[in-house]
C-alpha cells in the first residue's frame, strides 16, 4: 500500500494547494508523512531536521547570495545532511527501529523550502491536514479493497 499512499498523497497535496493556495510542505511530503503517522517520533525528527535545514539556509543567506535553483539544492543538501547527522551522532540508530530515523533524505529539505517561502504555521498546519487526509483515504481504500 506504500505506492498507493504516495499517489494519494500527491493527489491530496495538489488539491490542497489548488483549493487553499498554501503548500502542504511540498507536493510529496504529505504522502511520506502519512506513511509515518503511526511513528510520531519519526515525524518530530523530520520536522527538527527541516527546521535545522531552514536555520542553515538563513545563515548561508546572510553571508552569500542564494536564490533559485541553488537555494533549493542547498536546502535538499542541508536536509540530507541533517538527516544523516542524526545517524552519525547516534550510530546505533542506524541499526535501530525506523521510528528513530528521519523520513527520507530529501523530505526535510523539501519541507524547509516550503517553510522558507511561506509562513511556518500555515505550512505546518497544511502539511498536517494533508497528511492526515492522505492517511485516512489510504486506510479507507485499504479497507474497501481488503
GROMACS elastic network, one bead per residue, 0.5 to 0.9 nm:
[ bonds ]
;  ai    aj funct       b0    kb
    1     4     6  0.51690   500
    1     5     6  0.60763   500
    1     6     6  0.86633   500
    1   138     6  0.78403   500
    1   142     6  0.75607   500
    2     5     6  0.51779   500
    2     6     6  0.62951   500
    2     7     6  0.87083   500
    2    35     6  0.72626   500
    3     6     6  0.51006   500
    3     7     6  0.61920   500
    3     8     6  0.85599   500
    4     7     6  0.50795   500
    4     8     6  0.60696   500
    4     9     6  0.84190   500
    4   138     6  0.72599   500
    5     8     6  0.50176   500
    5     9     6  0.59688   500
    5    10     6  0.86098   500
    5    31     6  0.60290   500
    5    32     6  0.81572   500
    5    34     6  0.75438   500
    5    35     6  0.71411   500
    5   134     6  0.68966   500
    5   135     6  0.72970   500
    5   137     6  0.83034   500
    5   138     6  0.55776   500
    5   139     6  0.88501   500
    6    10     6  0.62456   500
    6    11     6  0.87407   500
    6    28     6  0.73228   500
    6    29     6  0.89817   500
    6    30     6  0.81510   500
    6    32     6  0.65713   500
    6    34     6  0.83556   500
    6    35     6  0.80769   500
    6   134     6  0.84308   500
    7    10     6  0.50577   500
    7    11     6  0.63764   500
    7    12     6  0.86396   500
    7    28     6  0.87647   500
    7    31     6  0.73297   500
    8    11     6  0.51145   500
    8    12     6  0.60631   500
    8    13     6  0.84586   500
    8    31     6  0.69882   500
    8   134     6  0.60490   500
    8   135     6  0.86979   500
    8   137     6  0.74565   500
    8   138     6  0.69960   500
    9    12     6  0.50715   500
    9    13     6  0.58959   500
    9    14     6  0.83834   500
    9    27     6  0.78892   500
    9    28     6  0.66683   500
    9    29     6  0.77981   500
    9    30     6  0.55153   500
    9    32     6  0.77057   500
    9    34     6  0.76807   500
    9   130     6  0.75264   500
    9   131     6  0.71436   500
    9   133     6  0.83887   500
    9   134     6  0.52586   500
    9   135     6  0.82343   500
    9   138     6  0.88329   500
   10    13     6  0.51932   500
   10    14     6  0.60772   500
   10    15     6  0.85827   500
   10    27     6  0.58799   500
   10    28     6  0.57484   500
   10    29     6  0.84250   500
   10    30     6  0.75799   500
   10    31     6  0.65913   500
   10   134     6  0.88112   500
   11    14     6  0.51706   500
   11    15     6  0.61432   500
   11    16     6  0.84441   500
   11    27     6  0.85866   500
   11   134     6  0.87384   500
   12    15     6  0.51410   500
   12    16     6  0.58816   500
   12    17     6  0.84621   500
   12    27     6  0.87673   500
   12    30     6  0.80464   500
   12    31     6  0.85369   500
   12   130     6  0.62742   500
   12   131     6  0.83594   500
   12   133     6  0.74064   500
   12   134     6  0.64338   500
   13    17     6  0.60422   500
   13    18     6  0.85360   500
   13    23     6  0.75599   500
   13    24     6  0.62761   500
   13    25     6  0.87184   500
   13    26     6  0.76140   500
   13    27     6  0.54642   500
   13    28     6  0.73834   500
   13    29     6  0.82659   500
   13    30     6  0.66475   500
   13    31     6  0.82443   500
   13   126     6  0.89668   500
   13   127     6  0.84068   500
   13   130     6  0.61882   500
   13   131     6  0.84133   500
   13   134     6  0.85965   500
   14    17     6  0.51812   500
   14    18     6  0.61918   500
   14    19     6  0.86156   500
   14    23     6  0.85197   500
   14    24     6  0.88530   500
   14    27     6  0.65401   500
   15    18     6  0.50729   500
   15    19     6  0.59933   500
   15    20     6  0.83867   500
   16    19     6  0.52597   500
   16    20     6  0.58476   500
   16    21     6  0.74339   500
   16    22     6  0.73450   500
   16    23     6  0.74206   500
   16    24     6  0.72190   500
   16   126     6  0.78948   500
   16   130     6  0.69564   500
   17    20     6  0.54623   500
   17    22     6  0.52704   500
   17    23     6  0.52042   500
   17    24     6  0.69333   500
   17    27     6  0.85771   500
   17   126     6  0.89025   500
   18    21     6  0.54951   500
   18    22     6  0.79617   500
   18    23     6  0.87860   500
   19    22     6  0.82492   500
   20    23     6  0.81402   500
   20   126     6  0.89424   500
   22    25     6  0.86377   500
   22   118     6  0.78964   500
   22   122     6  0.71188   500
   22   123     6  0.67895   500
   22   126     6  0.70081   500
   23    26     6  0.59633   500
   23    27     6  0.75644   500
   23   114     6  0.67461   500
   23   118     6  0.80440   500
   23   122     6  0.84864   500
   23   123     6  0.62874   500
   23   126     6  0.69087   500
   23   127     6  0.77149   500
   24    27     6  0.70971   500
   24    29     6  0.74744   500
   24    30     6  0.69190   500
   24   111     6  0.83868   500
   24   114     6  0.78038   500
   24   122     6  0.82824   500
   24   123     6  0.55849   500
   24   124     6  0.70254   500
   24   125     6  0.76816   500
   24   128     6  0.76998   500
   24   129     6  0.80272   500
   24   130     6  0.65456   500
   24   131     6  0.84667   500
   25    28     6  0.81555   500
   25    29     6  0.60051   500
   25    30     6  0.73522   500
   25   110     6  0.68716   500
   25   112     6  0.76275   500
   25   113     6  0.77483   500
   25   114     6  0.51398   500
   25   115     6  0.70529   500
   25   123     6  0.58176   500
   25   124     6  0.69475   500
   25   126     6  0.73199   500
   25   127     6  0.54327   500
   26    29     6  0.54149   500
   26    30     6  0.76283   500
   26   107     6  0.85690   500
   26   110     6  0.59156   500
   26   111     6  0.60255   500
   26   113     6  0.78922   500
   26   114     6  0.62639   500
   26   127     6  0.82518   500
   27    30     6  0.72025   500
   27    31     6  0.84307   500
   27   110     6  0.87203   500
   28    31     6  0.57490   500
   28    32     6  0.67357   500
   28    33     6  0.89174   500
   28   107     6  0.79859   500
   28   110     6  0.84893   500
   29    32     6  0.53174   500
   29    33     6  0.60675   500
   29    34     6  0.84733   500
   29   107     6  0.61303   500
   29   108     6  0.87066   500
   29   110     6  0.74119   500
   29   111     6  0.69313   500
   29   127     6  0.74895   500
   29   131     6  0.80155   500
   30    33     6  0.50378   500
   30    34     6  0.58653   500
   30    35     6  0.85916   500
   30   127     6  0.59251   500
   30   128     6  0.75277   500
   30   129     6  0.85372   500
   30   130     6  0.57684   500
   30   132     6  0.81175   500
   30   133     6  0.88395   500
   30   134     6  0.70372   500
   30   135     6  0.89049   500
   31    34     6  0.50421   500
   31    35     6  0.64054   500
   31    36     6  0.89543   500
   31   130     6  0.83400   500
   31   131     6  0.62869   500
   31   134     6  0.64835   500
   31   135     6  0.79197   500
   32    35     6  0.51744   500
   32    36     6  0.67316   500
   32   103     6  0.71407   500
   32   104     6  0.81986   500
   32   107     6  0.79206   500
   32   131     6  0.80875   500
   33    36     6  0.51427   500
   33    37     6  0.61983   500
   33    43     6  0.68398   500
   33   103     6  0.74210   500
   33   107     6  0.89338   500
   33   127     6  0.83933   500
   33   128     6  0.83585   500
   33   131     6  0.59509   500
   33   132     6  0.86229   500
   33   135     6  0.87526   500
   34    37     6  0.51720   500
   34    38     6  0.84005   500
   34   128     6  0.88716   500
   34   130     6  0.84638   500
   34   132     6  0.63578   500
   34   133     6  0.83136   500
   34   134     6  0.61141   500
   34   135     6  0.50172   500
   34   136     6  0.87480   500
   34   138     6  0.89050   500
   35    38     6  0.77208   500
   35    39     6  0.88043   500
   35   131     6  0.85902   500
   35   134     6  0.89071   500
   35   135     6  0.71757   500
   36    39     6  0.52474   500
   36    40     6  0.73087   500
   36    42     6  0.69983   500
   36    43     6  0.68349   500
   36    99     6  0.81853   500
   36   103     6  0.76975   500
   37    40     6  0.61393   500
   37    42     6  0.85174   500
   37    43     6  0.73086   500
   37   131     6  0.80495   500
   37   132     6  0.78227   500
   37   135     6  0.76291   500
   38    42     6  0.89822   500
   39    42     6  0.54803   500
   39    43     6  0.67457   500
   39    98     6  0.85771   500
   39    99     6  0.56080   500
   39   100     6  0.88030   500
   40    43     6  0.51006   500
   40    44     6  0.62453   500
   40    45     6  0.86485   500
   40    99     6  0.77625   500
   41    44     6  0.50103   500
   41    45     6  0.61184   500
   41    46     6  0.85459   500
   41    99     6  0.61685   500
   41   100     6  0.67408   500
   41   101     6  0.84422   500
   41   102     6  0.89244   500
   42    45     6  0.50926   500
   42    46     6  0.61725   500
   42    47     6  0.86193   500
   42    98     6  0.76024   500
   42   100     6  0.58326   500
   42   101     6  0.58413   500
   42   102     6  0.56368   500
   42   103     6  0.65915   500
   43    46     6  0.50310   500
   43    47     6  0.61616   500
   43    48     6  0.85625   500
   43    99     6  0.84362   500
   43   101     6  0.89745   500
   43   102     6  0.72109   500
   43   103     6  0.71219   500
   44    47     6  0.50178   500
   44    48     6  0.60709   500
   44    49     6  0.85585   500
   44   102     6  0.83506   500
   45    49     6  0.61245   500
   45    50     6  0.85808   500
   45    83     6  0.84278   500
   45    86     6  0.88143   500
   45   100     6  0.77789   500
   45   101     6  0.69541   500
   45   102     6  0.54756   500
   45   103     6  0.80634   500
   46    49     6  0.50508   500
   46    50     6  0.61955   500
   46    51     6  0.86632   500
   46    83     6  0.76166   500
   46   101     6  0.79625   500
   46   103     6  0.58554   500
   46   104     6  0.84405   500
   46   107     6  0.76427   500
   46   108     6  0.59179   500
   47    51     6  0.61798   500
   47    52     6  0.85601   500
   47   102     6  0.85092   500
   47   108     6  0.68828   500
   47   111     6  0.81212   500
   47   112     6  0.87750   500
   48    51     6  0.51055   500
   48    52     6  0.61077   500
   48    53     6  0.84686   500
   48    82     6  0.87968   500
   48   102     6  0.89735   500
   48   108     6  0.83640   500
   49    52     6  0.50525   500
   49    53     6  0.60402   500
   49    54     6  0.85939   500
   49    78     6  0.87736   500
   49    79     6  0.62874   500
   49    80     6  0.85551   500
   49    81     6  0.88209   500
   49    82     6  0.53827   500
   49    83     6  0.61585   500
   49    86     6  0.86691   500
   49   102     6  0.75214   500
   49   108     6  0.57536   500
   49   109     6  0.82366   500
   49   112     6  0.86655   500
   50    54     6  0.61745   500
   50    55     6  0.86507   500
   50    75     6  0.88590   500
   50    78     6  0.87418   500
   50    79     6  0.62360   500
   50    82     6  0.79741   500
   50    83     6  0.89297   500
   50   107     6  0.79797   500
   50   109     6  0.60571   500
   50   110     6  0.80992   500
   50   111     6  0.61022   500
   50   113     6  0.86828   500
   50   115     6  0.84893   500
   51    55     6  0.61986   500
   51    56     6  0.86239   500
   51   108     6  0.80766   500
   51   111     6  0.87612   500
   51   112     6  0.65843   500
   51   115     6  0.84233   500
   52    55     6  0.50271   500
   52    56     6  0.62220   500
   52    57     6  0.86564   500
   52    78     6  0.82561   500
   52    79     6  0.78628   500
   52    82     6  0.70413   500
   52   108     6  0.89713   500
   52   112     6  0.86203   500
   53    56     6  0.50813   500
   53    57     6  0.62458   500
   53    58     6  0.87110   500
   53    74     6  0.89486   500
   53    75     6  0.63564   500
   53    76     6  0.83961   500
   53    77     6  0.86940   500
   53    78     6  0.53186   500
   53    79     6  0.53001   500
   53    80     6  0.88231   500
   53    81     6  0.85910   500
   53    82     6  0.68432   500
   53   108     6  0.72582   500
   53   109     6  0.66052   500
   53   112     6  0.63241   500
   53   113     6  0.89841   500
   54    57     6  0.50420   500
   54    58     6  0.62514   500
   54    59     6  0.86762   500
   54    75     6  0.74019   500
   54    78     6  0.84471   500
   54    79     6  0.85782   500
   54   109     6  0.81832   500
   54   112     6  0.54196   500
   54   113     6  0.76569   500
   54   115     6  0.75033   500
   54   116     6  0.67995   500
   55    58     6  0.51193   500
   55    59     6  0.62512   500
   55    60     6  0.86757   500
   56    59     6  0.51033   500
   56    60     6  0.61629   500
   56    61     6  0.84514   500
   56    75     6  0.84063   500
   56    78     6  0.71608   500
   57    60     6  0.51122   500
   57    61     6  0.58817   500
   57    62     6  0.84981   500
   57    66     6  0.86404   500
   57    71     6  0.78824   500
   57    74     6  0.74265   500
   57    75     6  0.67439   500
   57    78     6  0.79444   500
   57   112     6  0.89589   500
   57   116     6  0.87125   500
   58    62     6  0.61593   500
   58    63     6  0.88592   500
   58   116     6  0.88666   500
   59    62     6  0.52477   500
   59    63     6  0.67777   500
   59    64     6  0.87929   500
   60    63     6  0.52826   500
   60    64     6  0.58295   500
   60    65     6  0.81701   500
   60    66     6  0.77178   500
   61    64     6  0.51213   500
   61    65     6  0.59372   500
   61    66     6  0.57739   500
   61    67     6  0.86339   500
   61    71     6  0.88560   500
   62    65     6  0.78022   500
   66    69     6  0.87652   500
   66    70     6  0.63591   500
   66    71     6  0.53366   500
   66    74     6  0.87379   500
   67    70     6  0.59321   500
   67    72     6  0.77869   500
   68    71     6  0.54023   500
   68    72     6  0.65448   500
   68    73     6  0.88223   500
   69    72     6  0.50609   500
   69    73     6  0.60322   500
   69    74     6  0.84136   500
   70    73     6  0.51164   500
   70    74     6  0.60082   500
   70    75     6  0.85384   500
   71    74     6  0.50891   500
   71    75     6  0.62166   500
   71    76     6  0.87548   500
   71   113     6  0.85281   500
   72    75     6  0.50330   500
   72    76     6  0.62887   500
   72    77     6  0.85772   500
   72   109     6  0.78958   500
   72   110     6  0.80099   500
   72   113     6  0.66723   500
   73    76     6  0.50909   500
   73    77     6  0.60577   500
   73    78     6  0.84924   500
   73   109     6  0.84891   500
   74    78     6  0.59117   500
   74    79     6  0.83057   500
   74   109     6  0.82383   500
   75    78     6  0.51081   500
   75    79     6  0.59059   500
   75    80     6  0.84857   500
   75   106     6  0.87769   500
   75   108     6  0.82560   500
   75   110     6  0.71802   500
   75   112     6  0.67903   500
   75   113     6  0.65166   500
   76    79     6  0.50525   500
   76    80     6  0.61388   500
   76    81     6  0.85473   500
   76   105     6  0.79804   500
   76   106     6  0.55801   500
   76   107     6  0.79744   500
   76   108     6  0.73632   500
   76   110     6  0.64792   500
   76   112     6  0.84908   500
   76   113     6  0.83782   500
   77    80     6  0.51838   500
   77    81     6  0.61237   500
   77    82     6  0.85585   500
   77   105     6  0.87278   500
   77   106     6  0.78797   500
   77   109     6  0.71257   500
   78    82     6  0.60206   500
   78    83     6  0.85467   500
   78   108     6  0.84859   500
   78   109     6  0.67152   500
   79    82     6  0.50497   500
   79    83     6  0.61769   500
   79    84     6  0.85992   500
   79   105     6  0.66746   500
   79   106     6  0.62595   500
   79   107     6  0.73915   500
   79   110     6  0.80061   500
   79   111     6  0.89406   500
   79   112     6  0.78458   500
   80    83     6  0.50483   500
   80    84     6  0.61332   500
   80    85     6  0.83998   500
   80   104     6  0.81164   500
   80   106     6  0.58602   500
   80   107     6  0.82813   500
   80   108     6  0.72349   500
   80   109     6  0.70550   500
   81    84     6  0.50654   500
   81    85     6  0.57775   500
   81    86     6  0.86183   500
   81   105     6  0.80413   500
   82    86     6  0.64998   500
   82   102     6  0.88788   500
   82   105     6  0.85990   500
   82   108     6  0.81549   500
   83    86     6  0.56265   500
   83    87     6  0.71747   500
   83   101     6  0.75793   500
   83   102     6  0.56732   500
   83   103     6  0.81942   500
   83   104     6  0.77589   500
   83   105     6  0.61361   500
   83   106     6  0.87382   500
   83   108     6  0.76715   500
   84    87     6  0.52146   500
   84    88     6  0.62199   500
   84    89     6  0.86433   500
   84   101     6  0.89179   500
   84   102     6  0.84113   500
   84   105     6  0.77957   500
   85    89     6  0.59519   500
   85    90     6  0.83735   500
   86    89     6  0.52939   500
   86    90     6  0.61806   500
   86    91     6  0.81180   500
   86    93     6  0.83460   500
   86   101     6  0.76101   500
   86   102     6  0.81286   500
   87    90     6  0.50667   500
   87    91     6  0.51099   500
   87    92     6  0.75895   500
   87    93     6  0.59491   500
   87    94     6  0.58819   500
   87   101     6  0.74123   500
   88    91     6  0.52012   500
   88    92     6  0.88415   500
   88    93     6  0.87354   500
   88    94     6  0.85117   500
   90    93     6  0.58021   500
   90    94     6  0.79421   500
   91    94     6  0.57385   500
   91    95     6  0.77646   500
   92    95     6  0.56063   500
   92    96     6  0.63210   500
   93    97     6  0.71910   500
   93    98     6  0.83415   500
   93   100     6  0.62799   500
   93   101     6  0.70734   500
   94    97     6  0.79852   500
   94    98     6  0.83202   500
   94   100     6  0.83706   500
   94   101     6  0.76056   500
   95    98     6  0.86504   500
   96    99     6  0.82607   500
   96   100     6  0.69505   500
   96   101     6  0.85574   500
   97   100     6  0.58757   500
   97   101     6  0.77248   500
   98   101     6  0.54691   500
   98   102     6  0.81751   500
   98   103     6  0.86425   500
   99   102     6  0.78538   500
   99   103     6  0.87744   500
  101   104     6  0.84442   500
  102   105     6  0.74799   500
  102   107     6  0.86073   500
  102   108     6  0.81234   500
  103   106     6  0.84019   500
  103   107     6  0.65690   500
  103   108     6  0.77820   500
  104   107     6  0.57160   500
  104   108     6  0.77741   500
  105   108     6  0.68935   500
  105   109     6  0.78963   500
  106   109     6  0.53250   500
  106   110     6  0.62526   500
  106   111     6  0.86341   500
  107   110     6  0.51696   500
  107   111     6  0.60421   500
  107   112     6  0.84424   500
  108   111     6  0.51327   500
  108   112     6  0.59951   500
  108   113     6  0.85866   500
  109   113     6  0.61421   500
  109   114     6  0.88024   500
  110   113     6  0.50455   500
  110   114     6  0.65835   500
  110   115     6  0.87281   500
  111   114     6  0.52771   500
  111   115     6  0.62475   500
  111   116     6  0.86802   500
  111   123     6  0.86132   500
  111   124     6  0.88765   500
  111   127     6  0.88475   500
  112   116     6  0.60184   500
  112   117     6  0.86047   500
  113   116     6  0.51111   500
  113   117     6  0.63522   500
  113   118     6  0.87012   500
  114   117     6  0.51054   500
  114   118     6  0.59691   500
  114   119     6  0.84764   500
  114   120     6  0.85094   500
  114   123     6  0.68921   500
  115   118     6  0.53317   500
  115   119     6  0.62210   500
  115   120     6  0.54461   500
  115   121     6  0.87798   500
  115   123     6  0.62922   500
  115   124     6  0.80298   500
  116   119     6  0.74039   500
  116   120     6  0.79879   500
  117   120     6  0.89925   500
  118   121     6  0.87247   500
  118   122     6  0.75244   500
  118   123     6  0.65588   500
  119   122     6  0.59727   500
  119   123     6  0.63465   500
  119   124     6  0.87973   500
  120   123     6  0.53015   500
  120   124     6  0.61191   500
  120   125     6  0.84781   500
  121   124     6  0.52799   500
  121   125     6  0.59260   500
  121   126     6  0.83746   500
  122   125     6  0.51109   500
  122   126     6  0.58992   500
  122   127     6  0.84041   500
  123   126     6  0.51595   500
  123   127     6  0.60594   500
  123   128     6  0.85864   500
  124   128     6  0.60833   500
  124   129     6  0.85135   500
  125   128     6  0.51010   500
  125   129     6  0.60738   500
  125   130     6  0.85267   500
  126   129     6  0.50425   500
  126   130     6  0.59399   500
  126   131     6  0.82660   500
  127   130     6  0.52859   500
  127   131     6  0.59090   500
  127   132     6  0.85130   500
  128   131     6  0.51369   500
  128   132     6  0.61090   500
  128   133     6  0.84924   500
  129   132     6  0.52939   500
  129   133     6  0.60999   500
  129   134     6  0.85339   500
  130   133     6  0.50193   500
  130   134     6  0.60113   500
  130   135     6  0.85420   500
  131   134     6  0.50074   500
  131   135     6  0.61098   500
  131   136     6  0.85696   500
  132   136     6  0.60832   500
  132   137     6  0.85597   500
  133   136     6  0.51080   500
  133   137     6  0.61160   500
  133   138     6  0.85028   500
  134   137     6  0.52095   500
  134   138     6  0.60465   500
  134   139     6  0.84998   500
  135   138     6  0.51917   500
  135   139     6  0.61064   500
  135   140     6  0.85660   500
  136   139     6  0.50758   500
  136   140     6  0.60686   500
  136   141     6  0.85876   500
  137   141     6  0.60993   500
  137   142     6  0.84173   500
  138   141     6  0.51420   500
  138   142     6  0.59733   500
  138   143     6  0.84862   500
  139   143     6  0.60328   500
  139   144     6  0.85887   500
  140   143     6  0.50531   500
  140   144     6  0.61804   500
  140   145     6  0.85724   500
  141   144     6  0.50741   500
  141   145     6  0.59722   500
  141   146     6  0.81146   500
  142   145     6  0.53006   500
  142   146     6  0.56460   500
  143   146     6  0.50855   500
